[in-house]
């Protein structure tokens, strides 16, 4: 009791001491997330919320001398995925709060960004397939997927509740009413909706309710799109502006949805994201789908990693987008080992829109423009935007106000990709009087193409095609026949080969925070995905676009992530006792790396073969994941050992896991690479050494046949010696666990200072029915 009262006094003294400085520092105020030792609450307070509120409220009149005294500085309290609250503080206050007894840590908020019908069939999930995954799990009808995003447009047919049973009895969530979102917006399909804007408004001031809804209603489109990819109902006919006609369906058409809106016009704020995680887990979701990302920081400073750990600890599967920073290396985000990190691949469907130049050459491009086309057979004057404006750089990118209408009117304009959105460039050309646009990739974008719903006849071409068009414009401008072109829209093309291909934008490894954990984990369809779209947002997302469509085609790892979320719900429905790690293991060990030609998947950016750093374990194969044979399972204790071996302090670990860690046993268990992950990755620094060696210990659990014998096949990375002991695993029953040891030896290679080489192979266990594949990755680095 005495200690508790001392704690309360120190808490109050801290705010008194900081009050005098806060007025002058108010302009520097920002949101901090405060981690509190749960059992340190003074007994005089009935709940933790009373403790936080009282401590802040009792001094609010002094602290907020220059602010509206009615406004509490506390934004959210958290008590499910971790213990604490978020609050607006000056840096000095945050520093002093860190020293108060009972406070475990104080971290500044980050702002995150969104990582923006044929896919179920491409993944092998067909309604006619009576023996497959959809049948086995009754389409996941008792499972709940929580989508943390921009909200939802509940009236869309993708969210109808026809033929669905009652809301699962375990559900504790609610449908929070708000602006243009009555509580009746929910049904037996969309069973929960909440919105979180405390962090957003603390930084940006009160939201403009004429531009966005203070409710779970979606004014962006991203959240509606991702939710329907995960669990949209069957809708026929579905298309966008006449493209991709057919049946639209999510991965788990009967799974229930709960929408948690955290993303607003200025971004997605950590304090709000954490509040959504906290609510989703308390509400009873089975899967969290998060198509949001940001910079990679240590896990104890990463709110998404912290929220996801709390969710995983409660048995909730978390899938997150890998990010759209590709094709460069070290770009992958959401890399914590308790998160399933999803990159993006293409499907066997395309939307060709080719450029025909005046010299007869055809340059391949893609588009989902659906308005009046260009006159058939007619060639239009063609110009490069970079040569028609006062500032060549701005005009080359077709930035707002950079194009001179007297040069552009009636012409097709070639714009370079970058800075502003692809669809916005078309709007800039249209406003300047242009009749069409060709959008050319830069060198960094390579040959990766994204089809957009442009507001004028427009297409996207690769870097090589862009160079060819520029050369043609330059040469023709000096000749007697000025440059001309047209765009030929070919509609929807199916059966494209090769597919899948790793999307150019998909973020790549290695993992910047934990190189020993291969990320991304898997890839899934993420390019040109058809899904539901709100009623008041044009398909291009540009304010001036007044077209309306029930579905839209978008690209991004944002679209890949909910594919995996939906499949995870189906797997959880079929195997209720599987942990989040077991589900990820099944997805990874059954993933494939060959395309529909039978060759290694290509990298869209280069046209060359892709690698494990691009696709992780490979492209998800839901049907095989249903029956993986063996799984690599993990518990929260295993993740604590991993954090110990990653040299995190006990306080750092407590911020992530809510518990005090004992690292002595973890260090006995060996190195960080011994986390029981389905992939194996080792890094060697070549400090003059000629030979390197490491080992991996793994435990597999039998989920296939009771009496089964698995034999190993080793596919060693080039130039390495790899051995596995034992070479045979004999299982007598389901649920039985057996260990194996992998030893790896490698020789040094000649590298220039600061460079590295990545070699990959695999460890494959097979019993004649199941094939269980673990990627094995070796990185040799030459220090500077």
C-alpha distance (Angstrom), angle and dihedral (degrees) to the residues before:
residue distance angle dihedral
X1 . . .
X2 3.83 . .
X3 3.80 90.6 .
X4 3.81 91.1 49.2
X5 3.80 92.4 51.8
X6 3.80 91.1 47.7
X7 3.77 87.8 52.1
X8 3.80 91.8 51.9
X9 3.83 90.9 48.4
X10 3.82 91.5 49.5
X11 3.82 89.5 48.7
X12 3.82 90.9 52.5
X13 3.82 94.0 41.9
X14 3.78 89.3 53.4
X15 3.79 91.6 57.2
X16 3.84 92.5 44.0
X17 3.80 90.7 51.7
X18 3.77 92.6 47.2
X19 3.80 95.7 44.1
X20 3.79 95.0 79.2
X21 3.78 91.9 55.2
X22 3.78 97.1 40.8
X23 3.79 98.5 77.5
X24 3.79 92.5 58.2
X25 3.78 91.4 42.6
X26 3.80 96.4 44.9
X27 3.77 91.8 105.0
X28 3.81 87.4 60.3
X29 3.79 93.8 51.2
X30 3.77 115.3 129.2
X31 3.78 136.8 163.3
X32 3.79 119.1 -82.5
X33 3.77 128.4 -174.8
X34 3.80 112.0 -134.7
X35 3.81 121.2 -153.6
X36 3.79 113.3 -153.6
X37 3.80 131.0 -165.2
X38 3.80 99.8 -114.2
X39 3.81 97.7 -145.2
X40 3.83 94.3 48.8
X41 3.84 94.6 81.5
X42 3.82 112.4 126.8
X43 3.81 108.5 -114.1
X44 3.82 92.4 -125.3
X45 3.80 89.0 76.5
X46 3.81 117.1 75.8
X47 3.84 93.0 -152.7
X48 3.79 138.4 16.0
X49 3.80 89.5 -113.3
X50 3.80 90.0 59.2
X51 3.81 88.5 51.3
X52 3.82 94.8 51.7
X53 3.83 93.4 40.4
X54 3.77 95.3 47.9
X55 3.78 93.3 47.8
X56 3.78 91.7 51.9
X57 3.80 99.9 35.1
X58 3.81 95.8 50.0
X59 3.78 89.1 62.9
X60 3.78 101.5 30.0
X61 3.81 93.9 105.2
X62 3.82 91.1 59.1
X63 3.78 97.1 38.3
X64 3.77 94.5 47.3
X65 3.78 98.4 46.0
X66 3.78 89.1 134.0
X67 3.78 96.3 37.2
X68 3.77 140.2 66.7
X69 3.80 101.5 -74.2
X70 3.79 91.0 -152.7
X71 3.80 91.1 65.2
X72 3.79 114.9 87.6
X73 3.78 115.3 -141.8
X74 3.79 91.6 -141.6
X75 3.80 109.8 96.7
X76 3.81 106.1 178.5
X77 3.79 137.5 -5.0
X78 3.81 120.2 -146.2
X79 3.80 127.6 -155.7
X80 3.80 109.0 150.2
X81 3.81 111.7 51.4
X82 3.81 90.1 26.2
X83 3.81 139.8 -19.1
X84 3.78 122.6 -100.1
X85 3.78 144.8 56.7
X86 3.81 142.7 -103.8
X87 3.79 121.6 -118.7
X88 3.80 142.1 169.2
X89 3.84 109.6 -106.7
X90 3.77 141.0 159.9
X91 3.83 114.6 -115.8
X92 3.82 89.6 -107.0
X93 3.81 92.2 52.3
X94 3.80 90.1 48.5
X95 3.79 90.0 50.9
X96 3.82 92.4 50.7
X97 3.81 92.9 44.1
X98 3.80 88.5 56.3
X99 3.84 88.5 64.4
X100 3.81 95.7 52.7
X101 3.79 115.8 109.6
X102 3.79 111.7 -107.3
X103 3.82 93.2 30.0
X104 3.80 110.1 111.8
X105 3.80 97.4 -175.5
X106 3.80 146.3 -23.9
X107 3.81 119.0 -146.7
X108 3.82 130.2 -179.0
X109 3.79 117.8 -114.5
X110 3.80 120.4 -107.4
X111 3.80 125.2 -149.7
X112 3.81 114.3 -130.4
X113 3.77 131.7 -161.8
X114 3.81 135.8 -140.9
X115 3.78 115.4 -101.7
X116 3.43 96.7 -137.5
X117 17.35 127.8 -118.2
X118 3.44 107.4 -67.6
X119 3.80 96.0 48.6
X120 3.86 99.1 85.8
X121 3.80 88.7 54.7
X122 3.81 92.8 44.2
X123 3.82 87.6 53.0
X124 3.81 91.4 49.8
X125 3.82 96.7 -106.3
X126 3.81 105.7 132.6
X127 3.80 126.3 162.1
X128 3.80 90.2 -134.6
X129 3.80 91.0 58.2
X130 3.81 99.5 99.8
X131 3.80 96.3 177.4
X132 3.77 100.5 44.2
X133 3.76 138.7 90.1
X134 3.81 96.8 -71.7
X135 3.82 91.1 54.1
X136 3.80 94.7 44.0
X137 3.79 93.4 54.8
X138 3.82 98.6 36.4
X139 3.79 84.4 -119.2
X140 3.83 90.4 -61.8
X141 3.81 94.2 -73.8
X142 3.81 97.4 164.8
X143 3.79 95.3 44.2
X144 3.80 124.3 97.4
X145 3.80 123.3 -148.4
X146 3.80 115.1 -160.7
X147 3.82 111.8 -153.3
X148 3.81 113.8 -158.9
X149 3.79 103.1 -161.8
X150 3.85 143.8 92.4
X151 3.79 95.4 -38.3
X152 3.79 129.3 -102.7
X153 3.83 143.1 -84.4
X154 3.82 97.7 -129.7
X155 3.82 98.0 -167.9
X156 3.81 94.2 67.0
X157 3.81 115.3 115.7
X158 3.81 88.7 -124.8
X159 3.82 86.2 72.4
X160 3.82 100.0 46.5
X161 3.82 116.5 130.2
X162 3.80 99.2 -144.4
X163 3.84 112.3 152.0
X164 3.79 93.3 -0.2
X165 3.80 118.9 136.1
X166 3.81 124.1 -126.9
X167 3.81 120.7 -57.9
X168 3.86 108.2 -79.9
X169 3.81 110.1 -89.1
X170 3.82 92.3 -127.8
X171 3.84 91.9 62.4
X172 3.81 113.7 115.8
X173 3.80 99.0 169.2
X174 3.79 129.9 106.8
X175 3.77 142.7 -147.4
X176 3.80 103.7 -113.3
X177 3.81 111.5 -151.1
X178 3.80 119.9 -134.7
X179 3.78 144.6 140.3
X180 3.84 107.6 -15.4
X181 3.80 88.8 -16.4
X182 3.83 112.4 99.4
X183 3.82 117.8 -171.5
X184 3.83 86.3 -107.6
X185 3.85 88.5 69.1
X186 3.81 88.0 88.1
X187 3.80 123.6 76.6
X188 3.81 138.2 165.8
X189 3.84 89.2 -62.4
X190 3.81 101.5 42.2
X191 3.80 96.2 40.1
X192 3.80 99.8 167.9
X193 3.80 140.5 24.9
X194 3.79 130.7 176.7
X195 3.80 135.7 162.4
X196 3.82 131.0 -150.3
X197 3.80 120.8 -163.9
X198 3.83 104.9 147.3
X199 3.79 93.8 105.5
X200 3.80 93.1 42.1
X201 3.81 93.7 51.8
X202 3.81 94.0 41.6
X203 3.80 87.9 63.2
X204 3.81 102.4 31.5
X205 3.79 104.1 29.4
X206 3.78 124.8 -121.9
X207 3.78 113.1 -15.9
X208 3.80 120.8 -110.1
X209 3.80 100.6 -112.8
X210 3.80 91.7 -165.1
X211 3.84 87.6 66.7
X212 3.81 102.6 35.3
X213 3.79 137.4 20.6
X214 3.80 122.7 -109.2
X215 3.79 88.1 -140.8
X216 3.78 141.1 59.9
X217 3.84 89.6 -76.3
X218 3.81 111.9 120.9
X219 3.82 117.2 -122.0
X220 3.82 93.5 170.2
X221 3.82 107.3 47.3
X222 3.80 98.4 -134.9
X223 3.83 95.7 100.3
X224 3.81 94.3 46.0
X225 3.82 89.1 50.1
X226 3.83 96.1 48.6
X227 3.83 93.4 43.9
X228 3.80 92.2 53.7
X229 3.84 91.6 47.6
X230 3.81 89.6 55.5
X231 3.78 99.2 42.7
X232 3.81 113.2 -6.9
X233 3.83 117.2 150.9
X234 3.82 121.6 -118.1
X235 3.81 108.4 -79.7
X236 3.82 123.8 -177.6
X237 2.94 130.9 -143.6
X238 3.79 99.8 26.7
X239 3.81 129.4 164.8
X240 3.79 143.6 131.4
X241 3.80 114.4 -118.4
X242 3.81 88.0 -29.1
X243 3.82 95.3 -49.7
X244 3.84 126.5 119.0
X245 3.81 94.0 14.3
X246 3.79 115.6 -168.7
X247 3.79 141.8 70.5
X248 3.80 117.3 -24.1
X249 3.80 115.6 -151.0
X250 3.76 137.8 157.6
X251 3.78 124.9 -128.0
X252 3.82 93.8 -101.0
X253 3.83 103.8 27.6
X254 3.83 94.9 -179.4
X255 3.81 98.2 41.6
X256 3.80 115.5 111.8
X257 3.79 121.3 -113.8
X258 3.79 132.8 -143.1
X259 3.81 118.2 -172.6
X260 3.82 120.7 -148.4
X261 3.80 110.3 -173.3
X262 3.82 112.8 -152.9
X263 3.81 103.2 140.9
X264 3.79 120.0 87.4
X265 3.81 136.7 168.6
X266 3.81 92.4 -73.4
X267 3.80 96.7 44.3
X268 3.80 140.8 -90.2
X269 3.81 115.5 -54.6
X270 3.80 122.8 -146.2
X271 3.80 95.5 -132.0
X272 3.82 89.3 55.7
X273 3.82 93.1 44.0
X274 3.81 90.2 52.6
X275 3.82 90.4 48.7
X276 3.82 88.4 53.0
X277 3.82 92.3 49.9
X278 3.82 89.3 48.3
X279 3.81 92.7 50.3
X280 3.83 95.3 41.9
X281 3.80 93.9 53.8
X282 3.82 92.5 44.2
X283 3.84 89.7 47.7
X284 3.80 90.9 56.3
X285 3.81 107.1 -108.5
X286 3.82 116.9 167.1
X287 3.79 96.6 -156.9
X288 3.80 132.6 28.3
X289 3.80 117.1 -154.4
X290 3.80 114.6 -162.6
X291 3.82 119.9 179.5
X292 3.80 93.1 177.1
X293 3.80 131.1 101.6
X294 3.78 148.0 162.0
X295 3.77 142.4 168.4
X296 3.80 119.7 -24.2
X297 3.82 114.0 -112.3
X298 3.83 132.0 162.3
X299 3.80 109.9 -65.4
X300 3.82 94.5 -110.8
X301 3.83 88.9 59.9
X302 3.81 93.8 43.4
X303 3.80 113.2 91.6
X304 3.79 93.1 -167.2
X305 3.82 90.8 53.5
X306 3.83 90.3 47.2
X307 3.82 94.1 47.7
X308 3.80 91.0 45.1
X309 3.82 92.3 50.6
X310 3.81 90.4 53.5
X311 3.81 89.5 48.6
X312 3.82 93.0 48.1
X313 3.82 90.0 47.6
X314 3.83 86.9 57.5
X315 3.83 91.2 50.7
X316 3.81 95.9 -100.6
X317 3.83 118.0 141.3
X318 3.82 112.7 -133.0
X319 3.80 122.1 -160.8
X320 3.79 120.3 -177.2
X321 3.79 135.3 -178.7
X322 3.81 116.3 -101.2
X323 3.82 92.2 -138.1
X324 3.80 135.5 -106.7
X325 3.82 97.9 -102.6
X326 3.83 95.1 111.1
X327 2.93 153.5 153.3
X328 3.83 89.3 44.9
X329 3.81 120.8 84.7
X330 3.84 125.0 -106.0
X331 3.82 90.3 29.9
X332 3.82 99.0 116.3
X333 3.83 116.7 117.1
X334 3.83 134.7 -169.6
X335 3.80 88.8 47.0
X336 3.84 103.7 159.3
X337 3.83 110.6 130.6
X338 3.83 91.5 -126.4
X339 3.84 89.7 60.2
X340 3.81 122.6 76.0
X341 3.81 103.3 -131.3
X342 3.81 115.3 -152.4
X343 3.80 127.9 -158.4
X344 3.81 125.5 -170.2
X345 3.79 134.1 -104.4
X346 3.78 135.2 177.8
X347 3.80 127.5 -107.0
X348 3.79 130.4 -136.4
X349 3.81 90.4 -94.1
X350 3.79 128.6 89.6
X351 3.81 140.8 175.6
X352 3.82 105.7 -142.0
X353 3.80 118.4 -160.9
X354 3.79 108.2 167.5
X355 3.80 130.0 -164.0
X356 3.82 116.8 -130.2
X357 3.80 111.3 -159.9
X358 3.80 125.7 -151.9
X359 3.81 89.3 -107.9
X360 3.82 90.0 60.9
X361 3.82 96.8 -105.4
X362 3.81 118.3 139.5
X363 3.82 117.2 -143.5
X364 3.85 114.7 -164.9
X365 3.82 117.0 -124.7
X366 3.82 142.0 155.0
X367 3.81 135.0 -130.6
X368 3.79 144.0 151.1
X369 3.80 95.2 -151.7
X370 3.79 106.9 152.0
X371 3.82 106.2 179.7
X372 3.81 131.9 91.6
X373 3.80 107.9 -39.7
X374 3.79 130.7 -138.4
X375 3.82 116.8 -82.0
X376 3.84 108.8 -82.0
X377 3.80 113.0 -106.4
X378 3.81 94.2 5.9
X379 3.83 120.8 122.4
X380 3.81 117.7 -147.9
X381 3.82 129.3 -153.6
X382 3.82 109.7 -88.9
X383 3.82 127.2 -151.6
X384 3.81 136.8 173.6
X385 3.82 109.8 -122.9
X386 3.83 91.3 -141.4
X387 3.80 90.6 67.8
X388 3.82 99.2 47.8
X389 3.81 106.0 58.6
X390 3.78 137.2 71.8
X391 3.81 91.5 -117.0
X392 3.80 106.4 44.2
X393 3.82 93.7 -160.5
X394 3.82 96.5 52.7
X395 3.77 93.6 42.1
X396 3.83 93.1 46.8
X397 3.83 87.0 59.8
X398 3.84 92.0 43.0
X399 3.81 91.9 -125.9
X400 3.81 119.3 -179.7
X401 3.83 111.5 -69.6
X402 3.83 94.5 2.3
X403 3.83 99.1 110.2
X404 3.80 124.0 83.1
X405 3.85 107.9 -136.0
X406 3.81 91.7 -150.1
X407 3.84 89.0 64.5
X408 3.79 98.0 36.3
X409 3.83 105.0 44.1
X410 3.81 114.2 118.1
X411 3.80 93.4 0.1
X412 3.81 137.8 112.2
X413 3.81 106.9 -117.6
X414 3.83 125.6 -150.2
X415 3.85 109.3 -144.2
X416 3.81 127.7 -174.5
X417 3.81 119.8 -125.4
X418 3.82 119.5 -112.1
X419 3.86 146.7 74.6
X420 3.85 100.1 31.3
X421 3.79 125.6 46.0
X422 3.79 120.5 -81.0
X423 3.82 93.5 -118.0
X424 3.83 91.9 46.7
X425 3.82 89.9 59.3
X426 3.79 88.9 58.9
X427 3.79 90.1 50.3
X428 3.84 89.9 52.0
X429 3.83 90.1 51.4
X430 3.82 91.5 46.6
X431 3.83 92.8 50.4
X432 3.82 89.8 50.4
X433 3.83 89.5 54.6
X434 3.80 99.1 -100.9
X435 3.80 116.6 153.3
X436 3.81 97.1 -150.0
X437 3.79 144.1 -4.3
X438 3.79 137.4 -137.6
X439 3.80 112.7 -160.2
X440 3.81 113.0 -153.8
X441 3.80 125.4 -158.2
X442 3.78 119.2 -127.7
X443 3.81 122.6 -127.3
X444 3.81 91.4 -92.6
X445 3.83 92.3 52.9
X446 3.81 90.0 52.9
X447 3.79 115.5 -176.7
X448 3.81 97.5 -31.9
X449 3.81 110.5 127.8
X450 3.82 130.3 -164.4
X451 3.81 121.1 -164.9
X452 3.83 113.0 -135.7
X453 3.82 134.6 -170.5
X454 3.80 94.0 -116.4
X455 3.81 123.6 -164.3
X456 3.82 92.4 -133.8
X457 3.82 133.8 26.0
X458 3.81 100.7 -64.1
X459 3.79 142.5 147.0
X460 3.81 138.6 -170.9
X461 3.82 122.0 -125.9
X462 3.81 131.9 -172.6
X463 3.81 126.8 -105.1
X464 3.82 92.3 -95.4
X465 3.81 92.0 49.5
X466 3.81 90.6 47.9
X467 3.81 90.8 52.9
X468 3.79 91.0 49.3
X469 3.83 92.4 50.8
X470 3.83 91.9 48.4
X471 3.82 90.9 50.3
X472 3.80 90.3 49.3
X473 3.85 91.7 49.7
X474 3.80 90.9 48.8
X475 3.82 94.2 48.2
X476 3.83 95.6 41.8
X477 3.83 92.0 48.1
X478 3.81 88.5 61.8
X479 3.82 93.3 47.2
X480 3.79 132.9 72.0
X481 3.85 92.7 -102.4
X482 3.81 109.6 65.8
X483 3.85 118.5 -141.0
X484 3.80 116.9 -80.5
X485 3.80 136.2 172.4
X486 3.78 146.0 162.5
X487 3.81 135.5 -155.8
X488 3.80 119.1 -125.1
X489 3.83 113.3 -156.5
X490 3.81 111.6 -152.1
X491 3.84 100.2 -176.8
X492 3.82 120.2 -141.1
X493 3.80 121.7 -11.2
X494 3.82 120.2 -165.4
X495 3.81 132.4 -166.8
X496 3.79 93.0 39.6
X497 3.82 116.0 179.1
X498 2.95 132.4 -120.4
X499 3.82 100.6 36.6
X500 2.89 139.7 -169.4
X501 3.80 100.6 35.5
X502 3.83 122.1 173.6
X503 3.83 105.4 -104.4
X504 3.79 113.6 -114.7
X505 3.83 93.1 -127.4
X506 3.82 94.6 48.8
X507 3.83 109.0 117.4
X508 3.79 116.4 -113.2
X509 3.79 139.7 -147.0
X510 2.89 159.6 -98.2
X511 3.79 97.1 112.4
X512 3.84 105.8 -111.8
X513 3.83 94.1 -153.7
X514 3.83 103.7 35.7
X515 3.83 111.1 18.1
X516 3.83 88.5 -177.9
X517 3.83 90.1 67.7
X518 3.81 112.2 69.5
X519 3.82 111.8 -132.5
X520 2.99 139.6 -140.0
X521 3.82 92.5 44.7
X522 3.81 96.4 -156.4
X523 3.79 141.4 -18.6
X524 3.81 128.1 -125.1
X525 3.83 135.1 178.8
X526 3.81 108.7 -57.5
X527 3.81 107.7 146.3
X528 3.83 121.8 92.1
X529 3.82 96.0 -13.1
X530 3.81 119.9 -179.8
X531 3.81 114.6 -140.1
X532 3.82 142.6 140.1
X533 3.81 120.7 -58.3
X534 3.85 134.2 -166.3
X535 3.78 123.2 -100.8
X536 3.80 100.1 -121.9
X537 3.80 100.8 46.0
X538 3.80 122.2 83.2
X539 3.83 115.1 -127.1
X540 3.82 91.7 -111.8
X541 3.82 90.9 53.6
X542 3.82 90.3 -129.1
X543 3.84 115.2 134.0
X544 3.83 91.9 -129.6
X545 3.84 92.2 54.2
X546 3.81 104.8 103.4
X547 3.81 96.0 175.8
X548 3.81 115.6 118.0
X549 3.80 127.5 -151.3
X550 3.81 134.7 167.9
X551 3.81 91.5 -140.9
X552 3.77 133.8 32.9
X553 3.79 137.0 -166.9
X554 3.82 114.6 -126.1
X555 3.79 135.9 166.4
X556 3.79 133.6 -150.2
X557 3.78 143.5 92.3
X558 3.83 80.1 -85.5
X559 3.81 86.3 74.6
X560 3.83 94.2 43.4
X561 3.82 94.1 53.6
X562 3.85 97.6 62.0
X563 3.83 90.1 49.4
X564 3.82 86.6 63.7
X565 3.82 92.2 41.0
X566 3.81 90.3 56.3
X567 3.79 93.7 45.4
X568 3.82 89.6 48.4
X569 3.82 88.8 55.2
X570 3.81 89.9 52.5
X571 3.82 90.8 49.3
X572 3.82 91.6 47.9
X573 3.82 89.8 49.8
X574 3.81 90.9 51.2
X575 3.83 93.3 42.9
X576 3.84 107.8 29.1
X577 3.81 92.4 175.3
X578 3.82 95.1 57.0
X579 3.81 117.2 111.8
X580 3.83 122.0 -135.5
X581 3.83 88.0 -101.3
X582 3.81 91.2 52.0
X583 3.81 90.9 52.9
X584 3.82 91.7 49.3
X585 3.81 90.2 46.9
X586 3.82 90.9 53.3
X587 3.81 90.7 49.9
X588 3.82 92.9 47.9
X589 3.81 102.7 42.2
X590 3.83 92.5 49.1
X591 3.84 96.5 43.1
X592 3.79 118.4 117.7
X593 3.81 131.0 -134.3
X594 3.83 100.8 -168.9
X595 3.82 123.6 88.2
X596 3.82 129.1 -137.1
X597 3.82 89.4 -79.0
X598 3.82 90.2 59.2
X599 3.81 93.1 -111.8
X600 3.83 131.9 112.9
X601 3.80 110.4 -73.1
X602 3.80 113.7 -95.6
X603 3.79 127.6 -124.9
X604 3.80 107.4 -119.6
X605 3.82 91.6 -148.3
X606 3.82 95.8 60.0
X607 3.79 107.0 14.2
X608 3.82 88.0 -126.4
X609 3.80 127.6 114.7
X610 3.80 113.5 -71.4
X611 3.82 123.5 -128.5
X612 3.81 140.1 -143.2
X613 3.82 88.3 -90.6
X614 3.83 87.2 63.1
X615 3.80 102.0 42.0
X616 3.84 106.2 15.8
X617 3.80 107.9 -153.1
X618 3.82 90.5 -6.9
X619 3.80 140.5 -102.7
X620 3.82 116.0 -24.8
X621 3.82 117.9 -103.6
X622 3.85 106.3 -167.0
X623 3.80 97.1 -170.2
X624 3.80 93.4 54.3
X625 3.83 91.6 42.4
X626 3.81 86.7 60.8
X627 3.82 89.7 69.0
X628 3.82 108.6 22.9
X629 3.82 97.0 158.4
X630 3.80 95.5 -141.8
X631 3.80 131.9 30.9
X632 3.80 134.3 -160.6
X633 3.80 102.3 -136.9
X634 3.82 128.8 -163.8
X635 3.80 137.0 -170.4
X636 3.81 131.6 -160.3
X637 3.84 87.7 -100.2
X638 3.81 89.2 60.3
X639 3.80 90.7 53.2
X640 3.83 90.0 49.8
X641 3.83 89.2 53.9
X642 3.82 88.2 49.1
X643 3.83 90.9 52.9
X644 3.82 90.6 47.4
X645 3.80 90.6 52.1
X646 3.83 89.1 46.8
X647 3.85 86.1 63.3
X648 3.80 95.2 -112.4
X649 3.80 113.1 157.4
X650 3.80 121.6 -115.6
X651 3.84 88.7 -106.8
X652 3.82 91.8 50.0
X653 3.80 89.7 51.3
X654 3.80 92.4 47.5
X655 3.83 89.7 54.8
X656 3.81 89.5 56.5
X657 3.80 101.5 36.8
X658 3.86 104.2 27.0
X659 3.81 88.3 -129.6
X660 3.82 137.6 95.1
X661 3.80 108.7 -108.3
X662 3.79 128.9 -140.5
X663 3.81 104.2 -151.6
X664 3.83 97.5 179.7
X665 3.83 94.2 88.3
X666 3.80 92.8 42.2
X667 3.78 92.6 58.4
X668 3.82 89.3 52.0
X669 3.81 88.1 54.4
X670 3.79 89.4 65.5
X671 3.78 133.9 -122.3
X672 3.78 134.1 -8.9
X673 3.83 91.6 -98.1
X674 3.80 89.5 67.1
X675 3.79 92.1 77.7
X676 3.82 102.2 123.9
X677 3.81 92.1 -110.4
X678 3.83 121.7 153.0
X679 3.82 90.9 -123.4
X680 3.81 126.9 55.8
X681 3.78 123.2 -145.9
X682 3.82 131.9 174.1
X683 3.80 132.7 -176.8
X684 3.80 123.2 -155.4
X685 3.81 124.5 -168.3
X686 3.81 110.4 -149.3
X687 3.82 99.7 -139.1
X688 3.81 93.5 165.2
X689 3.81 91.1 -61.1
X690 3.80 119.5 137.4
X691 3.80 99.9 -162.9
X692 3.81 133.0 38.7
X693 3.77 133.1 -172.7
X694 3.79 138.8 179.8
X695 3.78 139.6 160.5
X696 3.80 138.3 -141.9
X697 3.80 125.2 -151.5
X698 3.79 115.1 -156.8
X699 3.81 135.6 179.0
X700 3.79 121.2 -154.8
X701 3.81 127.1 -165.4
X702 3.79 120.6 -147.2
X703 3.83 111.8 -123.1
X704 3.83 96.0 154.1
X705 3.83 123.5 67.6
X706 3.85 122.9 -11.0
X707 3.83 95.0 -126.2
X708 3.77 108.0 37.8
X709 3.78 138.2 142.7
X710 3.80 120.1 -152.0
X711 3.80 120.5 -162.1
X712 3.78 122.1 -162.2
X713 3.80 128.4 -125.2
X714 3.80 115.0 -167.3
X715 3.80 119.1 -151.5
X716 3.82 99.9 -173.5
X717 3.81 121.4 -155.7
X718 3.84 109.6 -105.9
X719 3.81 112.2 -79.2
X720 3.81 96.0 15.1
X721 3.79 137.1 108.3
X722 3.80 113.3 -136.6
X723 3.81 126.7 -178.7
X724 3.82 130.3 179.6
X725 3.80 125.4 -157.5
X726 2.94 123.6 -131.0
X727 3.79 100.3 23.2
X728 3.79 91.2 -159.3
X729 3.83 130.6 47.7
X730 3.82 114.8 -158.9
X731 3.82 114.4 -162.5
X732 3.82 122.8 -167.5
X733 3.80 99.8 -179.4
X734 3.79 145.0 15.5
X735 3.80 114.2 -89.0
X736 3.81 92.3 26.7
X737 3.81 114.4 142.1
X738 3.82 124.7 -146.2
X739 3.81 130.7 179.4
X740 3.78 131.6 -138.7
X741 3.79 133.8 -174.7
X742 3.81 125.2 -139.7
X743 3.83 118.2 -161.4
X744 3.79 119.8 -165.4
X745 3.81 128.3 -168.4
X746 3.80 124.2 -176.8
X747 3.80 136.1 177.2
X748 3.80 123.1 -133.7
X749 3.81 116.5 -99.7
X750 3.78 129.4 -153.8
X751 3.82 109.4 -94.2
X752 3.78 134.1 163.4
X753 3.85 115.5 -115.1
X754 3.80 112.5 -77.7
X755 3.81 94.7 15.4
X756 3.79 130.9 109.2
X757 3.77 142.4 -167.0
X758 3.81 126.5 -141.2
X759 3.80 121.3 -150.7
X760 3.78 123.0 -175.6
X761 3.77 138.3 -168.1
X762 3.78 137.1 146.4
X763 3.80 146.0 -116.3
X764 3.81 109.0 -139.1
X765 3.83 125.7 -169.1
X766 3.82 118.0 -168.3
X767 3.82 135.5 176.2
X768 3.81 98.1 -177.2
X769 3.81 93.0 -91.7
X770 3.81 105.2 44.5
X771 3.80 129.3 45.0
X772 3.81 115.5 -160.2
X773 3.82 112.5 -167.8
X774 3.81 126.8 -169.3
X775 3.81 118.9 -173.8
X776 3.82 113.0 -129.0
X777 3.81 113.7 -156.0
X778 3.79 129.2 -174.8
X779 3.81 123.9 -172.2
X780 3.81 121.4 -168.2
X781 3.80 114.0 -164.5
X782 3.79 129.2 -167.9
X783 3.83 108.6 -148.8
X784 3.81 119.2 -131.8
